[in-house]
Amino acid sequence: MRLAINFLKMKHIKILGTGCPKCKKTTALVEEAVKEAGVEATIEKVEDIMEIMKYNVLSTPVLVIDEKVTIKGRIPSKSEVIELLNG
């Protein structure tokens, strides 16, 4: 039962982008934010353009948390990501 509860609390994060410098910076920033926030999360980089198009976004990077697009087309601040993770 305890494992099931922890699994439910785990965040599933995707960074959508084609591998550009902004996308790489966003990935590094999200990794730092997850560590600082002490949140359990999986982080997945999605670079396949067909997969990115499924989210109906035109500009990258895109931050998706638990299948919800939270930020698109810009690099977020670390504090902004931490707030989204804790929210």
C-alpha positions, 0 to 999 in steps of 0.5 A, a space after each residue: 500500500 505504501 508503494 502505491 501512495 508514493 507512486 501516486 505522488 510521483 510527478 511525470 515531467 516531459 520537456 518537449 523540444 527538438 534539442 535546441 539550446 533553450 530546450 537543453 537549458 530547460 531540461 537542466 533547470 527542471 532537473 535542478 528544480 526537482 532536486 531542490 523541491 525534493 519531489 519524486 519525479 520522472 523526467 522525459 525529454 521528447 524530441 520527436 516532432 510528431 510526438 510534440 505535435 500531439 500537445 498542440 504547441 507551436 513553439 518550444 521548449 514546452 514543460 508538461 507536468 502530469 500530462 498538462 502543458 504548463 509552460 510553452 515557448 520560453 525558459 521558465 525560472 527555477 522558482 516557477 518550476 518549483 512552484 508548479 511541482 509543489 502546486 
